[in-house]
Amino acid sequence: MEWEWNVDLFRIINNLGRDNEFISDMYVVFAHYSIYLLVAAVILYFLSRNRSNKVMVISSIITVVISEIIGKLVGLLHSNNQPFAELGNVHNLIVKEVNNSFPSDHTMIFFAVSVCIWLFRRKYSFLWIVLAILVALSRVGVGVHYPADVMVGAIIGTLVANIVYKMVCKQQAIKSYSESGTKSKFM
């Protein structure tokens, strides 16, 4: 069974959808369908003629792969089923098979890609982070994850995105230095 704070916070978020149909509908949209928006955005970024967008997309893909590997390893250290399988009286809005819900793959993927976009693009790309937070909350709201599941997913995706970004910047700085013979802004 989960930590008490985890269950209590789950109940608060999950019950918001039980009491309000609009919130319930938004939970489903963000938890289930927003992944398609993310995939479409990544494809559009990649198809643009902007080289930095291509680097950003490749970095995002690398970040997702590394995050998933780390997530699977972390999931071996701690395992819990979804709240709808462990708790009574859960407002379950998505049909899902029972398995280890720790950490949240959806949240990890969203944070991995969203943080990569933010690191590369800045400006208004913080909206991707807002969307990632909404996805994380909605995964709890639909009854398929505990708050700790999405928190750990967000942490893994964010940390890996930052590490990959720094490695890419360092690589670009080395390439720039070797081509021009002068230090770049990344060194």
N, C-alpha and C positions, 0 to 999 in steps of 0.2 A: 504494500500500500504506500501511497505517496505521503510526503510531508504534509502536515496540517495546513500550513500557509498556502501550499500549492493547490490543495483541494478547495480551500476557502476562496482563493482568488479565482479558481476555475468556476466555482458556483456563481460568483458575482458576475463574471463576464458572460457565462452561458445563460444565466437567468435574464439578462438584459434582452436577449432575443425571444425568450419565452413571453415576456411582458409587452413586447412591442413588435408588431409584424414588419414594420419598415426595417428595423434593426436586424430582425431575423432574415429578411430578404437580402440585406446588404452583406450579412455574414456569408450567405451562400454565394453571392456574386464574387466577393473578394476571395473566399476560401477555395472556390472551385473553378471559377472562370478567368480570374486575372492572370493565371499562368499563360493563357493564350495571348494576352496583351503583351506580356513580357517576351514571349517567343517572337511575336510579330515585330516588336521594337528591335530586338537583337538582329533579326533578319534585315530589317530596313537600315539599321546602322551599318551592317556589313555590306549591303548592296550600294550604299552611298559611295561616292567617288573620293571620299575623304580618307586618307591613309590613317590618320589618328583614330578614326572610327573603327577601321579594320583591326588595328592594334588593340583597341578597347574591347572589341568583340572576342578576339582570340584570347586576350587576358581574362575575360569573363568566363569563357569556356574552360580554360585551365583552372580558374578559381573554383568553378562548380565541380569539376572532376576531383580536385584535391580536397575540397570541402566534403564531398560525398564519401571519399575514402576515410577521412578523419571521422566523419559522422558515423560511419559503419563501425569503426574501431571503438569509438566512444559508446556506441550502442551495445557493444559486447561487454563493456564494463558496467553498464547500468541498463536495466530493461524494465519497461512497464507497458502494459496494454493501454489502449485508448480509454479515456474516461467512460465512454458509453459502455465499455465491456467490464469495467471495474466498479463503477458507481451506480447506484439506483437513481431514478428520477432525473436523468440527463436529457436535456433538450437536444436530441440528436437530429441534425438536419442533412447529413450526407451519409449515404450508404457506403460503408468501407469495411473491408475484412479486418478481423482482429489480428494484430501483430504488434511488434515493438514500436511504440510511437516516439521513442526517445533516440536522438533529437528529431525535431520536425524537418523533414526533407524539403517541403514547400518553403518553409521559412528560411532554411539554409540557402536554398537556391535563390530565393528572392533577394536576400541580403547580399549574397555573393555577387550577383549581377548588378543590383542597385548601387552598391558601394563602389563597384568598378566604374559604373557610369558616372557616379558623382566624382570620383577621384580624377577621371579623365576629362570630364566636361564641365564640372562646377556649375556656375550660374543657377539655372532653374532645375538642374538635375537632382536637387535635394528632394524634389517631388517624388522621385523614384524611392527614396528612403521612406517618405511618408507612406507611399503605397506598400512598401515592404512591412512597415509597422501595422498597417491595416490588415494585410494578409495574415500576419502573426496573430493579431487579436481575433480575427475571424476564424482561424483554425481552432482556437479555443472556443469561440462562440458557437461553432457548429458541432462541438462535442467530440472532436477527434484528437485533440491534444490538451495536455496540461500546460499551464504557463511555463513551467520549467523546461518542457520540451521545446517550446518556441524560443525561449530565452537562450538556451544552449545553441539551438540552430542559428539564431541571429549572431551570437558571439563567434561561432565557428566561421560562418560566411563572411563576417566583417573582418576578422583577423586575417583570414586567408587572402581576402581581396587586398588588404593593405600590404601584405607581404609580397604578393604577386606584382602589385603596382610598383613597389619599391624596386623589385628585381627588374622589371621592364624599364623603369626610368634609368636605373644604373646601366643596363645593357645599352639603352639609347645614348647615354652619356659617353660610354666607352666607344661606341661606334662613331659618334660625332667627333670625339677627341682623335680617334685614329684616322678619320677622314680629313680633319682640318688641322690637326696638330695643336689645337687650343682647347682649353677646358670649356666644357659646356656648363650651362646653368645647373645641371644635375650633379656635377662633381663637387 
